């Protein structure tokens, strides 16, 4: 331990010290790299958030968006972003209507609202950094009161390799790591920070990723004082102090915080519930599909996807919602057929938004084969009220047309063995579930 601190010397350049920091950070189970960036659910949420942004744009274009944040389609999608682990906590603050300040001025001003919609729509359609920056300059020239770089959190989910996420901690971390003086609330400062982040990411890409969420997570943890930024001057005393602080962070990482342990338990529970549904589906004679990015996850010594379909039938794999459908937690299909009998989304502690969007993609995939599929949100017993409240949001208006039910963990655990032995079809599963629409 001491030897590692001793290897730090005034001969180390700043880039070398940053690499040491990144290496320590990557190995920390409670840091954002492992707890968020490598989190399987992170990628599953991209499509649903993009779809939510499309809905916001559509409502603004039709003039049906409204004049309030609460209850709007924007609140739904920003709430989903805010639940992407700690890094995005508070993402909705910038969009909350502050009546005394009359900001952000995209609710009462229809002209500003349409400009905001044009920004989201244009950035959804373009695919180069130059185009995105051009659209940002266009919105900045309008000087819409209270509408600043917090919007970058939405743009990140549209273009994760071109736009970094943004919040107070990320700005603070960037300034600490680079010696810059980026200010909050300025698009000009955000774009300057983006250039610096891209440069920093290029120098350490082998330890980070093309996806700017990785370096965003590093800056967040530095700005949150979870990890110390190396001294810019590399002087002896400052270097020694930094080495000691880095070692202290490492020691803290060895004993996970209660929050990190709870997140690990959430992941275990999610996989366990998927395994229950897998085994039950197979026992009832269905072919079973496990979400594409969960198939290789280990449960009880074997892959979660063991004994399940290795590819979806062509009618599903080529449908318009295929990218989303393949990420549904568990599908039961008629044996050797292409009809989805049931779809299950396991929602432990995160927003139900992404799961509902995947259900909609299945139901509206353009084929009558799936119109009669049983759709189930599987969640802890205590979450039923929350699930029902979420489904009242305008963004979920189409859900009323679907056969969707709430299946509590407790009922599934208590009845799954009996259903597997004596049940047939979906009758028993529907008997222990509650209609949501």
Secondary structure, DSSP 8 states (H G I E B T S, - for coil): -HHHHHT--TTS-HHHHHHHHHHHHHT-TTSHIIIIIT-HHHHHHHHHHHHHHHHHHHHHHHT-S-S-STTSHHHHHHHHHHTSSGGGTTTTGGGS-BTTTTBSTTSS-HHHHHHHHHHHHHHHH--SHHHHHHHHHHHHHTT-TT--GGGHHHHHHH-TTTS----HHHHHHHHHHH-----TT-HHHHHHHHHHHHHHHHHTGGGS-SSTHHHHHHHHHHHTTSS----SS--HHHHHHHHHHHHHHHHHHHS--HHHHHHHHHHHHHHHHHHHHHHHHHHTT-EEEE-TTTTT-EETTEETTTTS-SS--HHHHTSTTHHHHTTSSEEEE-TTSS-EEEEEEEESSS-SHHHHHHHHHHHTSS-GGGTT-EEEEEE-GGGHHHHHHHTTSGGGGGGGGS-EEEEEHHHHHHHHHHHHHH--TTHHHHHTSEE--
